[in-house]
Amino acid sequence: MAFYTVVQNAVDVQSTSSGRSNNGSPSPNCFQGFYIMRPVTEEHDDKRRGESDPSSKKLETKNVVYEEVSLACYIPWASFEKPKILLRILQQTWKAKIADFEINPEGYAICSTDGYCNFDLKTSGVGVWFGKDHVANISEPLPVPGTSDRAELTAILYAIIAAKEAGLKKLLIRADSTYAKNCVTVWIPMWKRNNWRVMTRKRVQNLNEIRAIDLSFSHMDVDFKWVPMAENRDADQLAKAGAAESYGSK
């Protein structure tokens, strides 16, 4: 199953993690407007008519009514839309050869990823660094408004896509985001059991990116390593350069 969609234009890359499309309408994969009827028992304590004595018995009544419950609460793939990536990014990746990548002794190609967000301007960008002047390096803007967490996850997703398109089978991702690393290495199994909802029953944030990363594991052997920010400066520079070009900020 494909975990991303290729698009031609930058405006089409708008993230839809809210479950809505670019124009604000529900995403095609949302189960909007579909409900099941769940029985709910209502209990009432009513005095018998005509009895004013406070000590008189109360009549307990129970009514079964039905309320609408969205299917999104029960269907784990509801509100999921595959993230989009520009065709030109893939075209650049296709130029890379397996020999161009740094491979560790375990056979994993090594890359670094980072996401950056300017909180004042709400601009964000992603950086994927395979090596100095590497043809598969990625420095891309994301739509406004952006968030740091989404940028971090998108950078990881772009790295996996680039590696897959380049013909790699194993990828080691170095990242300095504890949130992103925990998302993909710790929390995904728990969220999957809960139909992609957190303990408060709210929808997992950045669900599109997280679910796409989860699906990518069936296409590639991916390992993660947390590194300090000081060891991730190359990817950080690419992410900041991407944010500087973030469309919608002008």
C-alpha positions as CSV (number, residue, x, y, z in Angstrom):
1,M,0.0,0.0,0.0
2,A,1.4,3.4,-1.0
3,F,2.0,5.8,1.8
4,Y,2.3,9.0,-0.1
5,T,0.9,10.9,-3.1
6,V,3.0,12.6,-5.8
7,V,1.9,16.0,-6.9
8,Q,3.1,18.5,-9.4
9,N,2.5,21.9,-7.7
10,A,3.7,23.2,-4.4
11,V,0.3,24.5,-3.4
12,D,-1.0,20.9,-3.5
13,V,1.4,19.8,-0.7
14,Q,-0.8,21.5,1.9
15,S,-0.9,19.2,4.9
16,T,-4.4,17.9,5.8
17,S,-3.7,16.6,9.3
18,S,-6.9,18.2,10.4
19,G,-8.9,15.8,8.3
20,R,-9.9,18.6,5.9
21,S,-8.8,19.4,2.4
22,N,-7.1,22.6,1.2
23,N,-10.4,24.3,0.6
24,G,-11.7,23.5,4.1
25,S,-14.1,20.7,3.0
26,P,-13.8,17.3,4.6
27,S,-11.1,15.1,3.2
28,P,-12.2,12.3,0.9
29,N,-11.2,9.6,3.4
30,C,-13.0,11.2,6.3
31,F,-16.2,9.4,7.4
32,Q,-18.1,12.7,7.6
33,G,-21.9,12.4,8.0
34,F,-21.9,8.6,8.6
35,Y,-23.2,7.6,12.0
36,I,-24.4,4.5,13.9
37,M,-27.2,4.6,16.5
38,R,-26.1,3.6,19.9
39,P,-28.6,2.7,22.6
40,V,-28.4,4.8,25.8
41,T,-30.5,4.1,28.9
42,E,-31.9,7.1,30.7
43,E,-33.0,6.7,34.3
44,H,-35.5,9.0,36.0
45,D,-37.0,9.3,39.5
46,D,-40.5,10.6,39.4
47,K,-43.1,11.0,42.2
48,R,-46.4,9.3,41.6
49,R,-49.0,11.8,40.4
50,G,-51.3,13.1,43.0
51,E,-49.0,12.3,45.9
52,S,-47.7,15.3,47.8
53,D,-46.3,13.4,50.8
54,P,-42.5,13.7,50.7
55,S,-42.2,10.3,52.2
56,S,-44.2,8.7,49.4
57,K,-42.4,6.3,47.1
58,K,-40.8,7.5,43.9
59,L,-41.5,5.8,40.6
60,E,-38.3,4.9,38.8
61,T,-38.5,4.9,35.1
62,K,-36.0,3.8,32.5
63,N,-36.1,4.9,28.9
64,V,-33.9,3.6,26.1
65,V,-33.1,6.3,23.5
66,Y,-30.7,6.3,20.6
67,E,-27.9,8.7,20.0
68,E,-25.8,9.3,16.9
69,V,-22.1,8.3,17.2
70,S,-19.7,9.1,14.4
71,L,-18.1,6.1,12.6
72,A,-14.8,7.9,13.0
73,C,-14.8,6.6,16.6
74,Y,-14.7,3.0,15.5
75,I,-12.9,2.9,12.1
76,P,-9.2,3.2,12.6
77,W,-8.4,4.6,9.1
78,A,-11.0,7.4,9.3
79,S,-9.7,10.9,8.7
80,F,-6.4,9.6,7.1
81,E,-5.1,11.2,4.0
82,K,-1.8,10.3,2.4
83,P,0.7,13.2,2.7
84,K,1.8,14.7,-0.6
85,I,5.3,15.1,-2.0
86,L,6.5,17.1,-5.0
87,L,7.4,15.2,-8.2
88,R,10.6,17.3,-8.6
89,I,11.9,16.1,-5.2
90,L,11.5,12.5,-6.5
91,Q,13.1,13.4,-9.8
92,Q,16.1,14.7,-8.0
93,T,16.3,11.6,-5.8
94,W,16.2,9.3,-8.9
95,K,19.5,10.7,-9.9
96,A,21.2,9.1,-6.8
97,K,22.9,5.8,-7.0
98,I,23.2,3.3,-4.2
99,A,27.0,3.9,-4.1
100,D,26.3,7.6,-3.4
101,F,25.0,6.9,0.1
102,E,26.9,6.3,3.3
103,I,26.2,2.8,4.5
104,N,27.0,1.6,8.0
105,P,28.3,-1.9,8.8
106,E,24.7,-3.1,9.4
107,G,23.7,-2.1,5.8
108,Y,21.7,0.9,6.7
109,A,22.0,4.1,4.6
110,I,22.6,7.0,7.0
111,C,20.7,10.4,6.9
112,S,19.9,13.2,9.2
113,T,16.5,15.0,9.4
114,D,15.2,18.1,11.0
115,G,12.2,20.4,10.9
116,Y,12.1,24.1,11.7
117,C,9.4,26.5,12.4
118,N,9.5,30.3,12.8
119,F,6.8,30.7,15.5
120,D,6.3,34.4,14.8
121,L,5.8,34.0,11.0
122,K,4.3,30.4,11.3
123,T,6.6,29.4,8.4
124,S,8.3,26.0,8.5
125,G,10.6,23.8,6.5
126,V,12.1,20.4,6.4
127,G,15.7,19.3,5.9
128,V,17.0,15.9,4.9
129,W,20.8,15.5,4.7
130,F,22.5,12.4,3.2
131,G,25.9,14.1,2.8
132,K,27.7,17.1,1.6
133,D,26.3,18.2,-1.8
134,H,24.4,14.9,-2.0
135,V,22.0,14.8,-4.9
136,A,19.2,13.5,-2.6
137,N,19.4,16.2,0.0
138,I,16.1,17.9,0.6
139,S,15.4,21.5,1.7
140,E,11.7,22.3,1.3
141,P,9.2,24.8,2.6
142,L,5.9,23.7,4.1
143,P,2.6,25.6,4.0
144,V,1.7,28.3,6.4
145,P,0.8,28.0,9.2
146,G,3.3,25.4,10.2
147,T,4.3,23.7,13.4
148,S,7.6,22.4,14.6
149,D,6.3,18.9,15.3
150,R,4.7,18.5,11.9
151,A,7.9,19.7,10.2
152,E,9.9,17.2,12.2
153,L,7.6,14.3,11.2
154,T,7.5,15.5,7.5
155,A,11.3,15.5,7.4
156,I,11.4,11.9,8.5
157,L,8.7,11.0,6.0
158,Y,10.5,12.7,3.2
159,A,13.7,10.9,4.1
160,I,12.0,7.5,4.0
161,I,10.4,8.4,0.6
162,A,13.7,9.6,-0.8
163,A,15.4,6.4,0.3
164,K,12.7,4.2,-1.1
165,E,12.7,6.0,-4.5
166,A,16.5,5.7,-4.6
167,G,16.2,1.9,-4.3
168,L,17.5,1.6,-0.7
169,K,16.1,-1.1,1.6
170,K,17.4,0.0,5.0
171,L,17.6,3.5,6.4
172,L,19.0,4.9,9.7
173,I,17.5,8.3,10.5
174,R,19.4,10.6,12.9
175,A,17.1,13.2,14.4
176,D,17.2,15.6,17.4
177,S,13.5,15.7,18.0
178,T,12.5,13.6,21.0
179,Y,8.8,14.0,20.1
180,A,9.3,12.7,16.6
181,K,11.4,9.8,17.7
182,N,8.9,8.8,20.4
183,C,6.0,9.1,17.9
184,V,7.5,6.5,15.5
185,T,9.3,4.2,18.0
186,V,7.2,4.3,21.2
187,W,3.7,5.7,20.8
188,I,2.5,4.2,17.4
189,P,1.7,0.7,18.8
190,M,-0.4,2.2,21.5
191,W,-2.2,4.6,19.2
192,K,-3.0,1.8,16.8
193,R,-4.6,-0.2,19.5
194,N,-6.7,2.9,20.4
195,N,-7.8,3.5,16.8
196,W,-5.4,6.5,16.5
197,R,-6.8,8.3,19.5
198,V,-5.1,9.5,22.7
199,M,-6.2,8.6,26.2
200,T,-8.7,11.5,26.2
201,R,-10.3,10.0,23.1
202,K,-9.1,12.9,21.0
203,R,-7.6,12.3,17.6
204,V,-3.8,12.0,17.5
205,Q,-2.2,15.2,16.2
206,N,-0.3,15.1,12.9
207,L,-2.1,11.8,12.1
208,N,-1.5,11.9,8.4
209,E,2.2,12.1,8.8
210,I,2.4,9.5,11.6
211,R,0.2,7.0,9.8
212,A,2.2,7.4,6.6
213,I,5.4,6.8,8.5
214,D,3.8,3.7,10.1
215,L,2.8,2.4,6.6
216,S,6.3,3.1,5.3
217,F,7.7,0.4,7.6
218,S,6.2,-2.3,5.4
219,H,8.3,-0.9,2.5
220,M,11.6,-0.3,4.3
221,D,13.6,-1.3,7.3
222,V,13.9,2.0,9.2
223,D,15.9,2.6,12.4
224,F,16.1,5.8,14.4
225,K,18.8,7.4,16.5
226,W,18.4,10.5,18.6
227,V,21.3,12.9,18.4
228,P,22.0,16.3,20.1
229,M,21.2,19.4,18.1
230,A,24.9,20.1,17.8
231,E,25.3,16.9,15.8
232,N,22.4,17.7,13.5
233,R,23.4,21.1,12.1
234,D,23.5,20.1,8.5
235,A,19.9,19.0,8.4
236,D,19.0,22.0,10.6
237,Q,20.5,24.4,8.0
238,L,18.5,22.7,5.2
239,A,15.3,23.0,7.3
240,K,15.8,26.7,8.0
241,A,16.5,27.4,4.3
242,G,13.3,25.6,3.4
243,A,11.3,27.7,6.0
244,A,12.8,30.9,4.5
245,E,11.1,30.0,1.2
246,S,7.8,28.9,2.8
247,Y,5.0,30.0,0.5
248,G,2.2,32.0,2.0
249,S,4.6,34.0,4.1
250,K,4.9,36.8,1.5
